[in-house]
Amino acid sequence: MERSESIKELVTALSKAQGEIGKAVKDVKNEFFKSKYADLASVVDAIREPLAKNGLSYTQISHDAENAVCIETMVFHSSGEWMSTGKLTIPVS
């Protein structure tokens, strides 16, 4: 994990936001498994307001990778603090 020099305000805000985040609505039907699931739009709807209320935002960056998909997720705080998951690379066949 990469991060700014200090993440004190970021983790405090993230903790508060996580306490406010509700369940994502399982509103999409999976015909194969006869079940419902929360799609990405439902997850974003569930987190948008609690993150914004606590000065948090996120982005996902794609990186070049040969025969793979490579994504990095970053979380930012209004203080300027940030943290990154690092690059997640998944091979594509």
N, C-alpha and C positions, 0 to 999 in steps of 0.2 A: 504494500500500500504506500502510495506517495501522499504527501500532505504539506500544507503550509507549516511554517515554523511553529506556530501555535494553533491549536484547534479547540481551545477552551470554550469560546463562545459558540462555535459550531456544534460541538457535542452537547452543550447545554440546550441549545435551540432544537437540535435533533431529538433529544430526549423528550422535550415538551411536545414536539410535533407528533412523535410516535404515540404518546399518550392520548392524543386527540384524533388520530387516524382511525376511522371506522372500517368495517368490512367492505370489501369490494362486492358489488352486486353480481351474483351468478345469474346472468341473464341470457347466456348463449347456450344452445342445446348441442350436445355432442351425440349425434345419431348412432355412432358406432358403439359407444359405451353406455348409451341410454342415460346420460347424466348431463348436468349443466355446469358451466364454468364461467369465471369472470374473465372477460377479454381485457386486452390492454387498455382500452378506453375506460372501462369500469375501474381499473386500478388507478389510472391517472385521475379520474373523477374523485376517488376516495382520498388521494393524497394531496391534490392541488391546494385546497384551502388551508389545511393545517401547516403545510410547508411554507406557503406565502405568509401566513399569519406570524410565523416565527422567523422570518427573514431568510428562508432557505430556498434554493433553487437547484436544479440539476440539469445535466445535459449528457448525451451519449455521443461519443465521437467515434467515427469509423476510421480505421487505419489500413493502409495498404498491407496486404499479406498474400503471398503466393499460395494458391490453392486452398485458401482459408478465408473465413470471415473473422475480422478482428474488431472488437468493440471495447471502448473504455468508458466507464461511467464516472462522472465527476459531480460532487455535491459542493455547493458554494453557500457561504453565509454573507449577509449584508456587511459584516465587519471586514470582509476581504479574506477571511479564512476559507480554506478549501481542503478537500480530500479526494483522492482518486482510488478506484478499485485496482488500478493497473490494467493492463491489456488482457482481455479474455479472447483467446484465439481458438476457433473451432474449425477443424479441417473440413473441406468440402470435397466430396468424391464425385 
